């Protein structure tokens, strides 16, 4: 910015630009030059010294008679910070547009009357011919909050100086001083993962820029936040819909629609689409921000699908709550227990009836084959009341043992090779051999037992 002087921030009332002595003194008149140079802090006239060839000192500006700036140190410090932010921003844009002329200008100039309030807005970064030769591009970079009257005045002066076709762009710092932060907005752009966008309540200054046809962006660290309109709506309740969901969908009737690429004046709030700040260092598409516009188009494409899905769920909920009652269950079949499902009873009836095997010490009758003996423990096996189905079974000798020792089992077919392993063979000794006083029968010689 040149050498340190008592007036480092100099405004040229002829060119309406900030004077950068590091670029040389070409086109600058030495001395007072008819009051051409003004101090931005105190707005007093300055003198350009050591601008003639062969001067011992480097070119610099100073107040008359070497006096110091009359502005307070606090005012000078704030203006120095504001202007430094704009200077660095211009350097970034210059790197992004090789060969383009980017200058710092005061579109309206400084007030000639020293009693007027000091100008808060810093110089603007101006591309005189624009990016496509269709009109000047004026970029504002305010660091501190600015009154809405001053914003409107800057808009008027830009149009008056650069024409109605000039594009006016404002980059605001993303903080609570420039916009009130609201609740995050969950979004699901078509073809992209679900995420959340910050939303803000725009200020009167930002609404004035949009109303005039300008653009508003926010700088947040390494990101540029591009606003779009969020219009909060409530879906109309139609016949056949229930919207009072009991789960996480309880707020589905409250929805939103988008307006883009510039939010309309009737938007409830502004959503902020993030774009990598590095995009400002590219040689093309710096201010078109195509990535942000593509994101807004994806949000709009998914909008109708989101609405249709929510209405479909509301209709589904209505059908679930208002569907006709199911028909009454059929009467139970006679003789079935209500506690036992009919299907279980049917399955039991379908099972084949087991056929008892012939006991080695019992002779079965046809009635015994038709009435198998159940395997019940703890009862008298010869009792007809305790063992139903044994009416036709001839009693056997009870001195050997009980039939519970050899429970009757289903008889295997005659030609079946399978033998029931738990049925024991008949005893190999006479059943009464163990009784007291047993004497074997003596057969006389020559006696024919068959004769």
MOPEKA-V241749 format. One record per residue. RES is the residue in one small letter. OMEGA is omega in radians with two decimals (* if undefined). BURIAL is I if it has 16 or more other C-alpha atoms within 10 Angstrom, else O. Layout:
res:omega:burial
RES:OMEGA:BURIAL
RES:OMEGA:BURIAL
This chain:
res:omega:burial
x:3.14:O
x:-3.11:O
x:3.08:O
x:3.12:O
x:3.08:O
x:3.12:I
x:-3.05:I
x:-3.07:I
x:-2.98:I
x:3.12:I
x:3.13:I
x:-3.08:I
x:3.11:I
x:-3.13:O
x:-3.09:O
x:3.14:I
x:3.00:I
x:-3.05:I
x:3.12:I
x:-3.09:I
x:3.09:I
x:3.11:O
x:3.14:O
x:-3.09:O
x:-3.14:I
x:3.14:O
x:3.14:O
x:3.10:I
x:3.11:I
x:3.10:I
x:-3.12:I
x:3.09:I
x:3.09:O
x:-3.13:O
x:-3.07:O
x:-3.02:I
x:-3.12:I
x:3.02:I
x:-3.11:I
x:-3.09:I
x:-3.09:I
x:3.12:I
x:3.05:I
x:3.13:I
x:-3.09:I
x:-3.13:I
x:3.07:I
x:-3.07:I
x:3.09:I
x:3.14:I
x:-3.11:I
x:3.12:O
x:3.11:O
x:3.14:O
x:-3.12:O
x:-3.11:O
x:3.08:O
x:3.11:O
x:3.12:I
x:3.10:I
x:3.06:I
x:3.04:I
x:-3.11:I
x:3.09:O
x:3.07:O
x:3.14:O
x:3.10:O
x:3.12:O
x:-3.12:I
x:3.11:O
x:-3.12:O
x:3.11:O
x:-3.14:O
x:3.13:O
x:-3.14:O
x:3.14:I
x:3.14:O
x:3.12:O
x:3.12:I
x:3.12:I
x:-3.14:O
x:-3.09:I
x:3.13:I
x:3.10:O
x:-3.13:O
x:-3.14:I
x:3.12:I
x:3.11:O
x:3.09:O
x:3.11:I
x:3.11:O
x:3.13:O
x:3.13:I
x:3.08:I
x:-3.14:O
x:-3.12:I
x:3.12:I
x:3.12:O
x:3.12:O
x:3.12:O
x:3.13:O
x:-3.08:I
x:3.05:I
x:-3.09:I
x:2.93:I
x:-3.06:I
x:-3.09:I
x:-3.06:I
x:3.09:I
x:3.11:I
x:3.08:O
x:-3.14:O
x:-3.10:O
x:3.14:O
x:3.12:O
x:3.13:O
x:-3.13:O
x:3.13:O
x:-3.13:I
x:-3.12:I
x:3.08:I
x:3.07:I
x:3.11:I
x:3.03:I
x:-3.01:I
x:2.95:I
x:-2.97:I
x:-3.11:I
x:-3.08:I
x:-3.14:I
x:-3.09:I
x:3.14:O
x:-3.09:O
x:-3.13:O
x:-3.08:I
x:3.06:I
x:-3.11:I
x:-3.07:I
x:3.10:I
x:3.13:I
x:3.12:I
x:3.11:I
x:-3.11:I
x:3.07:O
x:-3.10:O
x:3.10:O
x:-3.13:O
x:3.11:I
x:3.14:O
x:3.07:O
x:3.14:I
x:3.09:O
x:3.12:O
x:3.11:I
x:3.14:I
x:-3.12:I
x:3.09:I
x:3.11:I
x:-3.12:O
x:-3.07:O
x:-3.02:O
x:3.12:I
x:-3.12:O
x:-3.11:O
x:3.14:O
x:3.11:I
x:-3.04:I
x:-3.06:I
x:-3.13:I
x:3.04:I
x:-3.14:I
x:3.04:I
x:-3.12:I
x:3.09:I
x:-3.06:O
x:3.13:O
x:-3.07:O
x:3.12:I
x:3.10:I
x:-3.10:O
x:3.10:I
x:-3.08:O
x:3.09:O
x:-3.13:O
x:3.06:I
x:-3.13:O
x:3.10:O
x:3.12:I
x:-3.13:I
x:3.14:I
x:-3.12:O
x:-3.12:O
x:3.12:O
x:-3.12:O
x:3.11:O
x:3.07:O
x:3.03:I
x:3.06:I
x:-3.10:I
x:2.96:I
x:-3.07:I
x:3.11:I
x:3.10:O
x:3.11:O
x:-3.12:I
x:3.07:I
x:3.10:I
x:3.11:I
x:3.14:I
x:-3.13:I
x:-3.14:O
x:-3.13:O
x:3.13:O
x:3.12:I
x:3.14:I
x:3.04:I
x:3.11:I
x:3.10:I
x:-3.12:I
x:-3.14:O
x:-3.12:O
x:-3.12:O
x:2.93:I
x:-3.14:I
x:-3.08:I
x:-3.06:I
x:2.97:I
x:-3.08:I
x:3.03:I
x:-3.13:I
x:3.13:I
x:-3.10:O
x:3.02:O
x:-3.10:O
x:3.11:O
x:3.14:O
x:-3.13:O
x:3.10:O
x:-3.14:O
x:3.12:O
x:2.99:I
x:-3.07:I
x:-3.10:I
x:3.10:O
x:-3.11:O
x:-3.06:O
x:-3.08:O
x:3.13:O
x:-3.00:O
x:-3.13:O
x:-3.03:O
x:3.14:I
x:3.09:I
x:-3.02:O
x:-3.14:I
x:3.02:I
x:-3.02:O
x:2.93:I
x:-3.03:I
x:-0.08:I
x:3.05:I
x:3.12:I
x:3.12:I
x:-3.02:I
x:-3.10:O
x:3.13:O
x:3.11:I
x:-3.13:I
x:3.13:I
x:2.94:I
x:-3.07:I
x:3.10:I
x:-3.08:I
x:3.05:I
x:-3.12:I
x:-3.12:O
x:3.14:O
x:3.13:O
x:3.11:I
x:3.13:I
x:3.13:O
x:-3.09:O
x:-3.13:O
x:3.05:O
x:-3.07:O
x:-3.08:I
x:3.03:O
x:3.08:O
x:-3.06:I
x:3.14:O
x:3.12:O
x:3.12:I
x:3.08:I
x:3.12:O
x:3.12:I
x:3.09:I
x:3.10:I
x:3.09:I
x:3.14:I
x:3.12:I
x:3.14:O
x:-3.07:I
x:-3.12:I
x:3.11:O
x:3.12:O
x:3.12:O
x:-3.11:I
x:-3.14:O
x:-3.12:O
x:3.09:I
x:3.11:I
x:3.11:O
x:3.10:I
x:3.08:I
x:3.12:I
x:3.11:O
x:3.11:I
x:-3.13:I
x:3.14:O
x:-3.09:O
x:-3.03:O
x:3.13:O
x:-3.12:O
x:-3.13:O
x:3.13:O
x:3.11:O
x:-3.11:O
x:3.13:O
x:3.13:O
x:-3.13:O
x:-3.12:O
x:3.12:O
x:-3.09:O
x:3.11:O
x:-3.13:O
x:3.10:O
x:3.10:O
x:-3.11:O
x:-3.11:O
x:3.13:O
x:-3.14:O
x:-3.14:O
x:3.12:O
x:3.12:O
x:3.13:O
x:3.14:O
x:3.12:O
x:3.13:O
x:-3.10:O
x:-3.12:O
x:3.12:O
x:3.13:O
x:-3.10:O
x:3.14:I
x:-3.10:I
x:3.09:I
x:-3.13:I
x:-3.13:I
x:-3.11:I
x:-3.13:O
x:3.14:O
x:3.11:O
x:-3.07:O
x:3.04:I
x:3.09:O
x:3.14:O
x:3.11:O
x:3.11:I
x:-3.13:I
x:-3.10:O
x:-3.11:I
x:-3.13:I
x:3.12:I
x:-3.10:O
x:3.12:O
x:-3.13:O
x:3.07:O
x:3.14:O
x:3.12:O
x:-3.05:O
x:-3.12:I
x:-3.12:I
x:3.13:O
x:3.13:O
x:3.13:O
x:-3.13:O
x:-3.13:I
x:3.13:O
x:-3.13:I
x:-3.13:I
x:-3.09:I
x:-3.12:O
x:-3.11:I
x:-3.12:O
x:-3.14:O
x:-3.12:O
x:-3.08:O
x:-3.12:O
x:-3.10:O
x:-3.10:O
x:-3.12:O
x:3.07:O
x:3.10:I
x:3.09:O
x:-3.10:O
x:-3.08:O
x:3.12:I
x:-3.14:I
x:3.10:I
x:-3.12:O
x:3.08:O
x:3.10:I
x:-3.08:O
x:-3.09:O
x:-3.09:O
x:3.11:O
x:-3.07:O
x:3.09:O
x:-3.14:O
x:-3.02:O
x:-3.04:O
x:3.09:O
x:-3.07:O
x:3.11:O
x:3.11:O
x:-3.10:O
x:-3.10:O
x:-3.14:O
x:3.12:O
x:-3.04:O
x:-3.10:O
x:-3.06:O
x:-3.05:O
x:-3.08:O
x:3.13:O
x:3.12:O
x:-3.11:O
x:3.05:O
x:3.13:O
x:-3.11:O
x:3.13:O
x:-3.11:O
x:-3.14:O
x:3.12:O
x:3.12:O
x:-3.12:O
x:3.13:O
x:-3.08:O
x:3.14:O
x:-3.09:O
x:*:O
